[in-house]
Amino acid sequence: MIPVSGYATAPWSDFAVAVVGAAAALTGLLFVAVSLNIDRILALATLAGRSGSTLILFAVPLTVGVLVLIPDQPATALGLELVATGLAAGGALLSISARVGRGPEEPRVSWLLLRLGTSITVAAFLLVAGVTVIVGSGGGLYWVAPAVLEAFVAGLMTAWILLVEIRR
């Protein structure tokens, strides 16, 4: 059995493969949800924005999983890629949330926690993961796990809204 380390990618390959597969499946679910309800989604800017945010939330684990699976990649390169992914995802998610805002049907606490909070914490987890991989101390890839889990949970919640709740 290979001991798991936060700084070597080989022990994380099974995790990364599972994450990539789940992210691909969830992205497909999102496209089905949007396709089934495209007229209603396009009628409200907030729902169109949420669809875009959800796509980003599913793209983050997909991207991170692929980055971890790159063979023999130097730790500094992986760390910089994780930082860049965190900055890009956080910036895009915050930009969408700021531009679209909160719809009248969305409770304020949901907007703050699910949209803004998730935008900030997913990015922060990836930034910490990247920096700690580079310096070789502080947790490394263990910080990727909460980013992935949070992105999946928040994305699934919004996919449910786009698939089911929008019809109520």
Summary of the structure (lengths in Angstrom):
residues: 168
radius of gyration: 16.6
end to end distance: 50.4
largest distance: 53.6
contacts: 559
relative contact order: 0.18
helix: 83%
strand: 0%
